[in-house]
Amino acid sequence: MKILSASVITLLGLGLSLGLAGCANVRGPAPAALSFYASPVDAGPAAIAQPAKRGEACAQNYLGLIATGDASIDAAKHNADITRVASVEQTAARVLGYYAKYCTVVRGE
């Protein structure tokens, strides 16, 4: 009976440590249980367009096991029919390591 109790406690401890390990991550300034941030990206010398349109493309991660989406600059441009880029920004959100979302926002014409 003591072996069964020790096994159950060990499994619960393992499950808890995996749950708090922060499996679903996005890159960011510092690891945190809950974080939301945005950062600009250098669009290069061709950044002469007016920011009239806004396109966004996102990718999500669940538990570090399932990742979906396309957060590329091309996908964001396509979503807003942008041909000339004025600026690029990346945003990210992370919730307790269970869910993470990473987006690319493109402005242009």
C-alpha positions in Angstrom: 0.0 0.0 0.0 2.9 2.4 0.8 4.4 1.7 -2.7 1.0 2.6 -4.3 0.8 5.9 -2.3 4.4 6.8 -3.3 3.7 6.0 -6.9 0.5 8.2 -6.9 2.4 11.1 -5.2 5.3 10.8 -7.7 2.8 10.8 -10.7 1.0 13.9 -9.3 4.3 15.7 -8.8 5.4 14.9 -12.3 2.1 16.1 -13.7 2.3 19.3 -11.7 5.9 20.0 -12.8 5.1 19.4 -16.4 2.1 21.6 -16.1 4.1 24.5 -14.7 7.1 24.0 -17.0 5.8 26.5 -19.6 5.6 24.2 -22.6 3.8 26.6 -25.0 6.3 29.4 -25.4 6.9 32.3 -27.8 10.1 34.3 -27.8 10.0 37.3 -25.6 11.9 39.6 -23.3 11.6 37.5 -20.2 9.7 34.2 -19.4 6.6 34.9 -17.4 3.4 33.1 -16.5 1.4 35.8 -18.3 2.9 38.1 -20.9 1.7 40.3 -23.8 4.1 42.4 -25.8 4.8 43.9 -29.2 8.1 44.8 -30.9 8.9 46.5 -34.2 10.8 44.8 -37.0 13.1 46.6 -39.4 11.3 46.6 -42.8 14.5 47.6 -44.6 15.2 50.4 -47.1 12.0 49.7 -49.1 9.8 51.0 -46.2 8.5 54.1 -48.1 4.8 53.1 -48.4 2.0 54.7 -46.5 0.5 52.7 -43.6 -3.0 52.7 -45.1 -3.7 49.0 -44.8 -3.1 46.6 -41.9 -2.6 42.8 -42.3 -2.1 40.3 -39.6 -1.1 36.7 -39.6 -0.9 34.5 -36.4 0.3 31.1 -35.2 -0.8 29.4 -32.0 0.7 26.8 -29.7 -1.2 24.6 -27.3 0.7 22.9 -24.5 3.9 22.9 -26.6 2.3 19.9 -28.4 0.1 21.4 -31.2 1.2 24.4 -33.3 -1.0 25.9 -36.0 -1.0 28.9 -38.2 1.3 31.0 -40.4 2.8 34.1 -38.8 4.9 35.1 -41.8 5.2 38.5 -43.3 4.0 37.2 -46.6 0.8 35.8 -45.0 0.1 39.1 -43.3 0.7 41.0 -46.6 -1.6 38.6 -48.4 -4.4 38.9 -45.8 -4.6 42.7 -46.4 -3.6 42.7 -50.1 -0.5 44.8 -49.3 2.2 45.1 -52.0 4.4 47.8 -50.5 5.4 47.5 -46.8 5.6 50.5 -44.5 6.2 48.7 -41.2 6.3 45.3 -39.6 5.5 44.5 -36.0 5.5 41.3 -34.0 3.1 40.6 -31.1 3.1 37.7 -28.7 1.0 36.5 -25.8 1.7 33.6 -23.4 -0.6 32.2 -20.7 0.9 29.9 -18.1 2.7 27.8 -20.7 -0.5 26.3 -21.8 -1.3 28.7 -24.7 0.9 31.0 -26.8 0.1 33.2 -29.7 2.6 34.9 -32.0 1.4 37.4 -34.7 3.0 39.5 -37.4 1.4 42.8 -38.2 2.2 44.5 -41.5 1.2 48.0 -42.5 1.5 49.3 -46.0 -0.3 50.0 -49.3 
